[in-house]
Amino acid sequence: MSTTAEPIGGGGSGLVAGLAEKVGAPEAAMRLLLTLLAGYPIAFLYRFLIQHQSKKAVHHIFFALCGLMLCFFNYGINTYHSLLCIWMTFLFVKLLHSSPTKLVAVNFIFHMGYLLIGYYFTESNEYDILWTTPHCVLTLRMIGFVFDVTDGLKAKEKLSKDQLECCLEKTPSLLELLAYAYFPGSFLVGPQFPYRRYQRYIDGEFSQYKGFVQTGVLRFLMGVTYLAVRQVGAMMLPDNYFLTDSYRNQPFIWRLIYLGLWGKFSLYKYISCWLLTEGALMCLGFTYNGKSADGSDDWYGCSNVKLYLLETGNTMEHYVKSFNVNTNHWVASYVYKRLKFLNNRTISYGAALSFLAVWHGFHSGYYMSFFLEYLIVTTEKQIEDTYQKAIVSKYSNIVNTTPFKLLKIIALKSYNIIYMGWCLTPFIFLSFDRWLEVFRAVNYFGFIYLASWFILLQIYKRQRALNRNKERVASRATDLSPTVGESQSNERGSNATDLSPNLQDNKKEN
């Protein structure tokens, strides 16, 4: 992980700096890892010393102080950024409580503006672990908090199911807001959760359920495993390797394979952090999520990654659904669904992805990554729809055979791994010249795939339209034959019927 470390405490010297030097990691990354691991002793301290305290203020003070100290351990004096923004949120709620729309707008603009200004003065061409790292988490937390406060002012029948679960009828105190914002194990890298979950936890709603410690320890072990795989992968395929002539001179197929494996290892950097912090939250007994299908207690209420889907999935959409789950859920709840008044899912989806890109920063790589996500997920849906209509419906006897199914699984999994590396390239390399250089090294194969499908889809649609027209013409020709016959027959029958009385009349006259 390439980082730019800030001066912490004693100017970046001391035990942590020495430990980081011994393991060959940047000091900022080492501090982040130690902070995630600190969630476990904090969880056990709370369980044994604080949880049984009857005064809720003691609980709030414990979490607020633990989070503040960990934040200072990482970012020193720059902790004031988060303190200022939390206080401003509390002030906005107090001053604008009677004007919900103005409250939401002012709070949103302030936090997004503060974050973007922070990015402007701190961003480099690398992925930097600075005070903006936890601040982007705090930004979503404070924006969502104010939305929940304003939802509490609305009539309940006007709220959606998600809004009913999260709305706040009573405004928390500044101490409660500080504890929520700095909650250990979540303030640094997530996950996101509403204030109501924190409130329910403090009220003891989850204390009766069992199995959280075992689940948390298992999650911790999985986090350590993913971190080890990530470190081995980073040594084998470091980021800067893909900017070298050595990579460009590899056979094309190996360039694709290396890029796909590198993408996996890059994802594991984030996954290991989320697993470690999730394990700490589980050990607190904070992540209760109701009953699972087998009737046991489900402790995955704050999971930021769905490991099974991530590892067994075979499309980009599977990655989207399994990666950074809580952030995606936050965006769905507070951005996508609140744009329902537009009556256009495509625009709402595009707006949600645009918000995510801006929230990450100014680097062109973020915008390209989310743009590619939009294109690829849309393309995959089109391919699946066309496959079902044009292939499965006509050749079901072939596609349902075991050899074909096996071949399909291998093809999709290869696509899944290789194409993930392509999509993640802008997100990791960030600056335009660097991610474009990697794209150039693999002959822009991702763009060629998208363009080829677009052309094939237009040909398929055109051919399908022609076939429909032919079927309509043939149908009309078939339908006309009996119509003509029936018409002539009916005409003769009608004439005979009409003539009968005339003939009878003539006979009478005669």
C-alpha positions in Angstrom: 0.0 0.0 0.0 1.6 3.2 -1.1 1.0 6.0 1.5 2.1 9.4 2.5 2.5 9.6 6.2 1.7 12.6 8.3 3.9 13.8 11.2 2.4 12.0 14.2 3.2 12.6 17.8 6.9 12.7 18.0 7.5 13.7 14.3 7.1 10.1 13.0 9.7 8.6 15.3 9.3 6.0 18.0 8.2 2.4 18.5 5.6 2.5 15.7 8.1 4.0 13.2 10.7 1.3 14.2 8.1 -1.5 13.8 7.0 -0.2 10.4 10.6 -0.1 9.3 11.3 -3.6 10.4 8.3 -5.1 8.5 8.9 -2.8 5.5 5.5 -1.0 5.7 4.8 2.8 5.8 4.2 4.1 9.3 0.7 5.4 8.4 -0.3 1.9 7.3 1.2 0.4 10.4 -0.8 2.8 12.6 -3.9 2.0 10.7 -3.4 -1.7 11.3 -2.7 -1.3 15.0 -5.8 0.8 15.3 -8.0 -1.9 13.7 -6.4 -4.5 16.0 -7.0 -2.2 19.0 -10.7 -2.8 18.5 -10.4 -6.3 20.1 -9.0 -5.3 23.5 -11.4 -2.3 23.6 -14.2 -4.8 23.0 -13.2 -7.0 25.9 -12.6 -4.0 28.2 -16.1 -2.7 27.5 -17.7 -6.1 28.0 -16.0 -6.6 31.4 -15.9 -3.1 32.8 -18.4 -0.8 31.2 -21.4 -2.8 29.7 -23.0 -3.4 33.1 -22.8 0.2 34.1 -26.4 1.6 34.5 -25.5 5.2 33.5 -25.5 5.4 29.8 -23.3 8.5 29.9 -20.5 6.2 31.0 -20.9 4.1 27.9 -20.9 7.2 25.6 -17.8 8.6 27.4 -15.9 5.3 27.0 -16.6 5.1 23.2 -16.0 8.8 22.6 -12.6 8.8 24.4 -11.4 5.5 22.9 -12.2 6.8 19.4 -10.6 10.2 20.0 -7.4 8.6 21.3 -7.1 6.3 18.4 -7.8 9.1 16.0 -5.1 11.2 17.6 -2.7 8.2 17.5 -3.1 8.2 13.8 -3.4 11.8 12.8 -2.2 13.9 15.8 -3.3 17.5 15.7 -5.3 16.9 12.5 -8.0 15.2 14.7 -9.4 18.7 15.0 -11.0 18.3 11.6 -13.3 15.6 12.7 -14.1 17.3 16.0 -15.0 20.5 14.2 -17.3 18.8 11.8 -19.1 16.8 14.5 -19.7 20.0 16.5 -21.0 21.8 13.3 -23.4 19.0 12.7 -24.8 19.3 16.2 -25.0 23.1 15.8 -26.9 22.7 12.5 -29.4 20.4 14.0 -30.1 22.8 16.9 -30.4 25.9 14.8 -32.2 24.5 11.8 -34.4 21.9 13.4 -37.6 23.6 12.4 -36.5 23.8 8.7 -35.8 20.2 7.6 -35.1 20.9 4.0 -32.7 23.7 4.8 -31.0 21.5 7.5 -30.4 18.7 5.1 -29.0 21.0 2.4 -26.8 23.1 4.6 -25.4 20.0 6.4 -24.8 18.1 3.1 -23.0 21.1 1.4 -20.9 21.7 4.5 -19.6 18.2 4.9 -19.0 17.5 1.2 -17.4 20.8 0.8 -15.1 20.3 3.8 -14.1 16.9 2.6 -13.4 18.1 -1.0 -11.3 21.0 0.3 -9.4 18.5 2.4 -8.8 16.4 -0.7 -7.7 19.4 -2.7 -4.9 20.3 -0.2 -3.7 16.8 0.6 -4.1 14.5 -2.5 -1.1 13.3 -4.3 -0.7 10.7 -7.1 -0.6 7.9 -4.6 -3.2 6.4 -2.2 -2.5 8.5 0.9 -3.5 7.5 4.5 -4.1 11.0 5.9 -6.8 12.6 8.1 -9.1 12.5 5.1 -9.2 8.7 5.3 -11.5 8.5 8.3 -13.0 11.9 7.4 -14.7 10.4 4.3 -16.3 7.8 6.6 -17.4 10.6 9.0 -18.9 12.7 6.1 -21.3 9.9 5.2 -22.1 9.3 8.9 -23.0 12.9 9.5 -25.0 13.3 6.3 -27.0 10.2 7.1 -27.5 11.3 10.7 -29.1 14.5 9.7 -31.3 12.7 7.1 -32.5 10.5 10.0 -33.2 13.5 12.2 -35.3 15.1 9.6 -37.1 11.8 8.9 -38.1 11.8 12.5 -40.0 15.1 12.0 -42.2 13.6 9.2 -45.4 11.7 9.5 -44.7 8.0 9.8 -47.0 7.1 6.9 -44.8 9.1 4.6 -41.7 7.2 5.4 -40.3 4.1 3.7 -39.4 0.9 5.6 -35.7 1.9 5.7 -36.6 5.4 6.9 -38.9 4.1 9.6 -36.1 1.9 10.9 -33.5 4.7 11.1 -35.5 7.9 11.8 -34.8 9.8 15.1 -37.7 11.4 17.0 -35.4 12.6 19.7 -32.1 14.5 18.9 -29.0 13.0 20.6 -26.8 15.1 22.8 -23.3 16.2 21.7 -21.7 13.5 23.9 -23.9 10.8 22.2 -23.1 12.2 18.8 -19.3 12.1 19.6 -19.5 8.5 20.8 -21.4 7.5 17.6 -19.0 9.4 15.3 -15.8 8.0 17.0 -17.2 4.5 17.7 -14.1 2.3 17.8 -13.8 -0.3 15.1 -15.8 1.8 12.6 -14.6 5.4 12.5 -11.5 4.7 10.6 -12.5 2.5 7.6 -16.2 1.9 8.2 -18.6 0.2 8.2 -21.5 2.6 8.0 -24.4 2.2 10.3 -27.3 4.5 11.4 -27.4 6.1 14.8 -30.4 3.9 15.7 -28.2 0.8 15.7 -25.8 2.5 18.2 -28.8 3.6 20.3 -30.3 0.1 20.3 -26.9 -1.3 21.3 -26.5 1.1 24.2 -30.0 0.3 25.3 -29.0 -3.4 25.6 -31.3 -4.8 22.9 -28.6 -7.2 21.6 -27.2 -8.3 25.0 -29.4 -11.4 25.3 -28.1 -13.0 22.2 -25.1 -15.4 22.1 -22.3 -16.5 19.8 -20.8 -13.1 18.9 -17.4 -13.7 20.4 -16.8 -16.9 18.4 -18.1 -15.3 15.2 -15.8 -12.3 15.9 -12.7 -14.4 16.4 -13.4 -16.3 13.2 -13.8 -13.0 11.3 -10.5 -11.9 12.8 -8.7 -15.0 11.6 -10.2 -14.6 8.1 -9.0 -11.0 8.2 -5.5 -12.1 9.1 -5.6 -14.7 6.3 -6.7 -12.2 3.7 -4.0 -9.7 4.9 -1.3 -12.4 4.5 -2.5 -13.3 1.0 -2.5 -9.6 0.1 1.0 -9.1 1.3 2.3 -12.1 -0.6 0.5 -11.0 -3.7 1.9 -7.4 -3.4 5.4 -8.8 -3.2 4.8 -11.0 -6.3 2.9 -8.3 -8.3 3.6 -4.8 -6.9 1.7 -1.9 -8.4 4.7 -0.3 -10.1 5.4 -3.6 -12.0 2.5 -2.7 -14.4 4.3 0.5 -15.4 7.5 -1.3 -16.5 8.8 -2.6 -19.8 9.1 -6.0 -18.2 5.3 -6.2 -17.9 4.7 -4.8 -21.4 7.1 -7.4 -22.9 5.1 -10.3 -21.5 2.9 -12.4 -23.9 -0.5 -10.8 -24.1 -2.4 -13.7 -22.3 0.1 -13.4 -19.4 -0.4 -9.7 -19.2 -4.1 -10.3 -18.8 -3.7 -13.0 -16.2 -1.2 -10.9 -14.2 -3.6 -7.9 -14.3 -6.5 -10.1 -13.1 -4.5 -11.6 -10.2 -3.2 -8.2 -9.2 -6.8 -6.9 -9.1 -7.7 -9.7 -6.7 -4.7 -9.0 -4.4 -5.6 -5.3 -4.5 -9.1 -6.0 -3.4 -7.8 -8.1 -0.5 -6.2 -4.9 0.9 -9.6 -3.5 1.6 -11.2 -6.8 2.5 -8.7 -7.6 5.2 -9.2 -4.2 6.8 -13.0 -4.6 6.8 -12.8 -8.2 8.2 -10.6 -7.0 11.0 -12.8 -4.1 12.0 -15.9 -6.3 11.6 -14.5 -8.9 13.9 -13.9 -6.3 16.6 -17.5 -5.1 16.3 -18.7 -8.6 16.5 -16.7 -9.2 19.7 -18.5 -6.1 21.1 -21.9 -7.8 20.4 -22.7 -4.8 18.2 -23.6 -6.5 14.9 -26.7 -8.5 15.7 -28.9 -8.9 12.6 -31.8 -11.1 13.8 -32.2 -14.8 13.2 -30.6 -16.7 10.3 -32.4 -19.3 8.2 -31.4 -22.1 10.6 -32.7 -20.2 13.6 -29.3 -19.3 15.0 -28.3 -15.7 15.9 -27.0 -13.7 12.9 -24.1 -11.5 13.8 -23.4 -10.1 10.2 -25.4 -6.9 10.5 -22.3 -4.7 9.8 -20.6 -6.9 7.2 -18.9 -4.8 4.6 -18.1 -7.8 2.3 -19.9 -10.9 1.4 -17.1 -13.3 1.1 -18.9 -16.3 -0.5 -20.4 -14.2 -3.3 -17.1 -12.4 -3.8 -15.1 -15.6 -4.3 -17.8 -17.6 -6.2 -19.3 -14.8 -8.3 -18.6 -14.5 -12.0 -19.8 -11.1 -13.0 -19.0 -7.5 -12.2 -22.4 -7.1 -10.6 -21.4 -9.9 -8.2 -18.4 -7.7 -7.2 -20.6 -4.7 -6.7 -23.1 -6.6 -4.5 -20.4 -8.2 -2.4 -17.8 -5.4 -2.0 -18.1 -2.4 0.3 -21.7 -3.5 1.1 -22.5 -1.0 3.9 -21.3 2.0 1.9 -23.4 0.8 -1.1 -26.3 0.4 1.2 -25.8 3.9 2.5 -25.7 5.4 -1.0 -28.8 3.4 -1.9 -30.7 4.6 1.1 -29.6 8.3 1.2 -29.0 9.0 -2.5 -30.6 6.5 -4.9 -33.9 6.0 -3.2 -34.3 9.7 -2.3 -34.1 10.5 -6.1 -37.3 8.5 -6.6 -39.1 11.7 -7.6 -37.1 11.7 -10.9 -39.0 8.6 -12.0 -35.9 7.3 -13.8 -33.8 4.5 -12.4 -31.0 5.1 -14.9 -30.6 8.7 -13.9 -30.8 7.8 -10.2 -28.2 5.1 -10.6 -25.9 7.4 -12.5 -26.3 10.1 -9.8 -25.5 7.5 -7.1 -22.3 6.5 -8.9 -21.4 10.1 -9.5 -21.8 10.9 -5.8 -19.5 7.9 -4.9 -16.8 9.1 -7.4 -16.9 12.7 -6.0 -16.9 11.3 -2.4 -13.6 9.5 -3.2 -11.8 12.6 -4.4 -10.7 14.5 -7.5 -8.5 11.8 -9.2 -9.6 10.9 -12.7 -9.2 7.2 -11.8 -12.2 7.3 -9.5 -14.5 8.7 -12.1 -13.3 6.2 -14.8 -13.7 3.3 -12.4 -17.3 4.1 -11.6 -18.1 5.0 -15.2 -16.7 1.5 -16.2 -18.8 -0.1 -13.5 -21.9 1.5 -14.9 -21.0 0.4 -18.5 -20.1 -3.1 -17.5 -23.0 -3.9 -15.3 -25.3 -2.6 -18.0 -23.5 -4.6 -20.6 -23.7 -7.8 -18.5 -27.4 -7.4 -18.1 -27.8 -6.9 -21.9 -25.7 -10.0 -22.6 -27.6 -12.2 -20.1 -31.0 -11.0 -21.6 -29.8 -11.7 -25.1 -28.3 -15.1 -24.1 -31.6 -16.2 -22.6 -33.7 -15.1 -25.6 -31.3 -16.1 -28.5 -29.4 -19.1 -27.1 -31.2 -20.8 -24.2 -34.7 -20.6 -25.8 -33.4 -22.3 -29.0 -30.6 -24.6 -27.9 -31.7 -25.7 -24.4 -30.7 -29.3 -25.2 -27.1 -28.1 -25.6 -26.7 -25.4 -22.9 -28.1 -27.8 -20.2 -25.5 -30.4 -20.8 -22.7 -30.9 -18.2 -19.8 -30.2 -20.5 -21.4 -26.9 -21.7 -22.1 -25.8 -18.1 -18.5 -26.6 -17.1 -17.2 -24.6 -20.0 -19.5 -21.7 -19.2 -18.3 -21.6 -15.5 -14.6 -21.6 -16.6 -15.3 -18.8 -19.2 -17.2 -16.7 -16.7 -14.7 -17.1 -13.9 -11.8 -16.2 -16.2 -13.7 -13.1 -17.4 -14.5 -12.3 -13.7 -10.9 -12.3 -12.6 -9.3 -10.7 -15.6 -11.9 -8.0 -16.2 -11.8 -7.1 -12.5 -8.2 -6.2 -12.8 -9.0 -4.0 -15.8 -11.8 -2.2 -13.9 -9.7 -1.7 -10.8 -6.7 -0.2 -12.7 -7.9 3.5 -12.7 -9.0 3.1 -9.0 -5.5 2.1 -7.9 -3.3 4.1 -10.2 -5.5 7.2 -9.8 -3.8 9.7 -12.2 -4.7 9.7 -15.9 -1.2 9.1 -17.3 -0.6 6.1 -15.1 -3.9 4.2 -15.5 -3.9 5.0 -19.2 -0.4 3.5 -19.5 -1.6 0.2 -18.0 -4.6 0.2 -20.3 -2.2 0.7 -23.2 -0.1 -2.2 -22.1 -3.0 -4.6 -22.5 -4.1 -3.1 -25.8 -7.2 -1.4 -24.4 -8.9 -4.8 -24.5 -11.6 -3.7 -22.1 -12.8 -0.9 -24.3 -12.6 -3.3 -27.3 -14.9 -5.7 -25.5 -17.4 -3.0 -24.7 -17.4 -1.6 -28.2 -17.6 -5.1 -29.8 -20.6 -5.9 -27.7 -22.3 -2.6 -28.6 -21.9 -3.3 -32.3 -23.1 -6.9 -32.0 -26.1 -5.8 -30.0 -27.1 -3.3 -32.7 -26.8 -6.0 -35.3 -28.8 -8.4 -33.2 -31.6 -5.9 -32.6 -31.7 -5.0 -36.3 -31.9 -8.7 -37.3 -34.5 -9.3 -34.7 -36.6 -6.4 -36.0 -36.3 -7.7 -39.6 -37.4 -11.2 -38.5 -40.4 -9.7 -36.7 -41.4 -7.8 -39.9 -41.1 -11.0 -41.9 -43.2 -12.8 -39.4 -45.9 -10.1 -39.5 -46.0 -10.2 -43.3 -46.3 -14.0 -43.3 -48.9 -13.9 -40.6 -51.0 -11.4 -42.6 -50.8 -13.5 -45.8 -51.9 -16.6 -43.8 -54.7 -14.7 -42.1 -56.0 -13.3 -45.4 -56.8 -16.6 -47.1 -59.7 -17.7 -44.9 -60.9 -14.2 -44.6 -61.3 -13.9 -48.4 -63.0 -17.3 -48.6 -65.3 -16.5 -45.7 -66.1 -13.2 -47.2 -67.2 -14.7 -50.6 -69.2 -17.4 -48.9 -70.9 -14.9 -46.6 -71.7 -12.7 -49.6 -73.3 -15.6 -51.5 -75.2 -16.7 -48.5 -76.4 -13.1 -47.9 -77.5 -12.7 -51.5 -79.5 -16.0 -51.4 -81.1 -15.0 -48.2 -82.0 -11.5 -49.5 -83.4 -13.0 -52.8 -85.7 -15.5 -51.1 -88.5 -13.2 -50.2 -88.3 -11.5 -53.6 -88.7 -14.9 -55.3 -91.7 -15.7 -53.1 -93.3 -12.4 -53.8 -92.9 -13.0 -57.5 -94.6 -16.3 -57.2 -97.4 -14.8 -55.3 -97.9 -12.2 -58.0 -97.9 -14.9 -60.7 
